[in-house]
Amino acid sequence: MTRVVLPYHLRALAKVDGEVVVAAGTVAEVLDALEAAHPVLCGTLRDSSGKRRAFVRFFACQEDLSHTSYDEPLPAAVLEGKEPFLVVGAMAGG
């Protein structure tokens, strides 16, 4: 099981407290499981073509997974439940 930490605004939207646990081994599977369990999240993490939204980032084990293939296996520590998969809202501005 993969532990997923969502930013506050997405936790509030999905009406969840704390971490979400999903059965997933890749970024694509995490996103699919999140959207299946919480349909209100559809379109918030990725657009209709399946690409990551511009201001959303994915991290695991202090590594940015936002630009890696979503079919790559997640790090072992995430798959073992030792580390969470993080969804982070990117900041922009000037």
C-alpha positions, 0 to 999 in steps of 0.5 A: 500500500502506498501512503499519499500526502495531499496538500490541504486544499485537495484534502479539504476538497476530497473530504479526507483527513491525513494521508490517503492509502492506495494500492499503487506501484507507479505514479500513474496508478497512484493518480488513477487510484486517487481519482477512483476513490475521490472523483472530485479530484478528477481534473485537479492533478492532471488534465483531460489528456492525462498530463500533470497540471502545471502547478502540481508536483510529485515527490517521493524520497526527496526526489521530484518525480514530476518529470519522470515516466509515470509508469516507472516503479515508485521508490522501494521505501514508498512501496514498503510504506516507509516514506509517503508519496507527496503531491505538492502545489507548486508556487509561482509569482514574482 
